[in-house]
Amino acid sequence: MCCFASNSFSQDLDEALRYIKVGNTYREVDEYNLSEYYLTKAINLITTKFPTQKYWEAAAYENLGLLYRDHEEQAEAQKYFTKALDIYQKANYVASVKAVQKLMSSADNKEEYYAGIDVGATGIKLSVLGAKLNPKTKKLEFKVTKKFKNANINMGVKNMSAYKEGAKAIKSFVIDSLVSFGIPSDRVIIAISSGLVGRIQADTTVLKDEIQAALGNPNQKIEVVDYIREAEMTIRGAIPQSLWYTSTVIDIGSGNTKGGYYVRGAKPGDSPKMLGIEFPGTKTYASSIEKKYDPKNLQEYVTAIDAETKDLTLQIRREFDERRPEMKRRKRVYLFGGASYVANMLMSPDSAKETVISMNRFVINNFKTKSVTDITALRNPDLTRIKDEAVRSYAEARIQEINNNIFPRDEDIISAAHLVYSFANEVTRGLGVKEIVFVNGTDTAWITGLIRASIEQQYGK
């Protein structure tokens, strides 16, 4: 008789679980009434016959909440999510508590905020990303809510003073994120860029210690991003998904130049694969040349960089031809990074407030030529031709920022011009006309992409 009772108990509980499964399946195919019928039947069976099976009771409430959320009955959705949450909290099911809290936010159509901090070679950047689940499409929607950068901290010099100053800035970004947006600490991502890793020769231990000490949290997770992941996250953070497989990305930063392209997975459903490149960045390239020639003699530096760039161009060509042939086959080339930004701002200041800016090889070649023949004129473009006063004022402020903060040294602008020239020409060489594009406001693109990837992983999307 004991055996019989035990088998009966098991069969009845299995039946209740089948009701949950069937109800959820009907929800997925928008059979509203059948879904509600089976989920309600599961709840009634569990609460009457199995009152101790609290986990499955909560699971049934959770699925019923999802049903009402999908049909935009927000009050009913919150009611059942609250029932599920109460059970999960009392039983200390930590993962389930977090999951239901996310669901409650999406049902209430509220954005959840995440912060990402990019620790770069010449500055620290903050991106705050809002995310919410669209109940109709069941897809995550993202919006950059806040961006901020401190470009005056040279972390690449590898000394304690710079590390302490950087850690202090990071702390202020973290506190601001927690207070202004109510972001929990586990939604704040701190990442050291590949450019900075190269500048400090891959030794990030001391820098991590300083950041953790400033935050008062020795367990604060700090991610170190390599150039392939950084290029991949730039694509995710700045390029529409519909263009991933027809585009090439080149990001010319101060510490390094990274880029590449996505290729589709071998089978449907497989994750895309990122194939990347890495070369010197603007300031790294300038510094390497200054070690060989007198940096006080600008003309000698110009002669040197012209010679060095011929060799660099051959290296880029071999990389593209032998290892990354798709770099030259894609229809659209995206140029990102400080060098590309400066090229656009100095050569086309009238487009300062535009989002997507088409570039051409003539402008890029002229940028390189002017950098070595008349850098004073290059630094001070004629703004009188800009009729819109707001655009003219904005461009004037951005150019002042370039001259005073971003590239105060002529050597760095010359280096930037040569790198933009080399990459843009090689990526479009011999294959007809391609679209070369710069996207304004993407200085936090890769850290935004990293936040997005983290959110999508949490949601299982």
Secondary structure, 3 states (H helix, E strand, C coil): CHHHHHHHHHHHHHHHHHHHHHHHHHHHCCCHHHHHHHHHHHHHHHHHHCCCCHHHHHHHHHHHHHHHHHCCCHHHHHHHHHHHHHHHHHHCCHHHHHHHHHHHHHHCCCCEEEEEEEECCCCEEEEEEEEEECCCCCCEEEEEEEEEEECCCCHHHCCHHHHHHHHHHHHHHHHHHHHHHCCCHHHEEEEECHHHHHHCCCCCHHHHHHHHHHHCCCCCCEEECCHHHHHHHHHHHHCCHHHHHHEEEEEECCCEEEEEEEECCCCCCCCCEEEEEEEECHHHHHHHHHCCCCCCCHHHHHHHHHHHHHHHHHHHHHHHHHHCHHHCCCCEEEEECHHHHHHHHHHCHHHCCCCEEEECHHHHHHHHHHHHHCHHHHHCCCCCCCCCHHHHHHHHHHHHHHHHHHCCCHHHHHHHHHHHHHHHHHHCCCCCCCEEEEECCCCCHHHHHHHHHHHHHHHCC
